[in-house]
């Protein structure tokens, strides 16, 4: 029972000294004259303060539990059998608490708490890739349902024969972006194709991009002369006004080439507002990635959707396995993963990313 090693490892992820220092800074800011005059700025600071206080409270509770276990272990080593048994039970509780709180420690990025805007795009390969993109959409939809997140589709482009060419949706819930950022990149599928009459094995690719939905207090200015806005008639299911008017909106950001579309709102004005929000979120994430040059999430997501670029492989034939090529984490139950069981992959990514950020990876 290496309780101290476990605690030291976990305590390092919390980095509680920095959080104590930041809380002191916020308290000093609150005491300054005029702090409460800017309600928007004060609200943002209060949100950060609440998050830090929650982490410190959790850490303090865990530390008390750890110290109690250490005392019981000491008594047990001295021959107190009752204390030894109690130490084993309490240690199991501590491990469970550590596991539950560990994810909070990893999700400490500036926008990890925010909703997530997710886009899935089929790679080259026609119907095969479109069907794979549809399977990924279903996988994320199932994961969101299990995680009690709500999902709102913003844009959906069906494949010519089956599946989808692309889909963009917002995932709403605490830490949605922090968890789903693990999915940014190319996803590869190997299976016997249901569209091949000769039952041959096919490899398909689809890309996933995730950006945070921005809070109102984060301002991203996009000049009108840097955007090209096109309107067109919405496709797919919808009400009369959706399908018979030029209500769908496509915005192209000229300096970067980023393109966003929205067609699921009921008016052109609503679609334009939503598309602009998505564009700003993507520009913000792009800027954040440029500041964090040691991280390559955005660059990885822009690799060619094909061989050598994948972050994760889903193999359904000749054997069944899902493997993340960044973390090495794998599962032999591919069907379960495709049914939305992503938590273990997300946790492995967050651990890997935390080590990478500290230079330990």
Secondary structure as the mmCIF struct_conf table of DSSP 4:
data_model
#
loop_
_struct_conf.conf_type_id
_struct_conf.id
_struct_conf.beg_label_comp_id
_struct_conf.beg_label_asym_id
_struct_conf.beg_label_seq_id
_struct_conf.end_label_comp_id
_struct_conf.end_label_asym_id
_struct_conf.end_label_seq_id
HELX_RH_AL_P HELX_RH_AL_P1 UNK A 3 UNK A 14
TURN_TY1_P TURN_TY1_P1 UNK A 15 UNK A 15
HELX_RH_AL_P HELX_RH_AL_P2 UNK A 16 UNK A 30
TURN_TY1_P TURN_TY1_P2 UNK A 31 UNK A 31
BEND BEND1 UNK A 32 UNK A 32
TURN_TY1_P TURN_TY1_P3 UNK A 33 UNK A 34
HELX_RH_3T_P HELX_RH_3T_P1 UNK A 35 UNK A 37
BEND BEND2 UNK A 38 UNK A 38
HELX_RH_AL_P HELX_RH_AL_P3 UNK A 39 UNK A 77
TURN_TY1_P TURN_TY1_P4 UNK A 78 UNK A 79
HELX_RH_AL_P HELX_RH_AL_P4 UNK A 81 UNK A 106
BEND BEND3 UNK A 109 UNK A 109
TURN_TY1_P TURN_TY1_P5 UNK A 110 UNK A 113
BEND BEND4 UNK A 114 UNK A 114
STRN STRN1 UNK A 116 UNK A 122
BEND BEND5 UNK A 124 UNK A 125
TURN_TY1_P TURN_TY1_P6 UNK A 126 UNK A 126
HELX_RH_AL_P HELX_RH_AL_P5 UNK A 127 UNK A 146
TURN_TY1_P TURN_TY1_P7 UNK A 147 UNK A 148
STRN STRN2 UNK A 150 UNK A 158
BEND BEND6 UNK A 160 UNK A 163
STRN STRN3 UNK A 164 UNK A 172
BEND BEND7 UNK A 173 UNK A 173
TURN_TY1_P TURN_TY1_P8 UNK A 174 UNK A 175
HELX_RH_AL_P HELX_RH_AL_P6 UNK A 176 UNK A 180
HELX_RH_3T_P HELX_RH_3T_P2 UNK A 181 UNK A 183
STRN STRN4 UNK A 185 UNK A 192
TURN_TY1_P TURN_TY1_P9 UNK A 194 UNK A 195
TURN_TY1_P TURN_TY1_P10 UNK A 197 UNK A 198
STRN STRN5 UNK A 201 UNK A 212
HELX_LH_PP_P HELX_LH_PP_P1 UNK A 213 UNK A 215
TURN_TY1_P TURN_TY1_P11 UNK A 216 UNK A 217
BEND BEND8 UNK A 218 UNK A 218
HELX_RH_3T_P HELX_RH_3T_P3 UNK A 224 UNK A 226
STRN STRN6 UNK A 227 UNK A 232
BEND BEND9 UNK A 236 UNK A 237
HELX_RH_AL_P HELX_RH_AL_P7 UNK A 240 UNK A 244
BEND BEND10 UNK A 245 UNK A 246
STRN STRN7 UNK A 248 UNK A 253
TURN_TY1_P TURN_TY1_P12 UNK A 254 UNK A 257
STRN STRN8 UNK A 258 UNK A 262
BEND BEND11 UNK A 265 UNK A 267
HELX_RH_AL_P HELX_RH_AL_P8 UNK A 268 UNK A 291
BEND BEND12 UNK A 292 UNK A 292
TURN_TY1_P TURN_TY1_P13 UNK A 293 UNK A 294
HELX_RH_AL_P HELX_RH_AL_P9 UNK A 297 UNK A 301
TURN_TY1_P TURN_TY1_P14 UNK A 302 UNK A 302
BEND BEND13 UNK A 303 UNK A 303
BEND BEND14 UNK A 305 UNK A 306
TURN_TY1_P TURN_TY1_P15 UNK A 307 UNK A 308
STRN STRN9 UNK A 310 UNK A 315
BEND BEND15 UNK A 317 UNK A 319
STRN STRN10 UNK A 321 UNK A 324
TURN_TY1_P TURN_TY1_P16 UNK A 325 UNK A 327
STRN STRN11 UNK A 330 UNK A 331
BEND BEND16 UNK A 332 UNK A 332
HELX_RH_AL_P HELX_RH_AL_P10 UNK A 334 UNK A 338
TURN_TY1_P TURN_TY1_P17 UNK A 339 UNK A 340
HELX_RH_AL_P HELX_RH_AL_P11 UNK A 343 UNK A 357
TURN_TY1_P TURN_TY1_P18 UNK A 358 UNK A 359
#
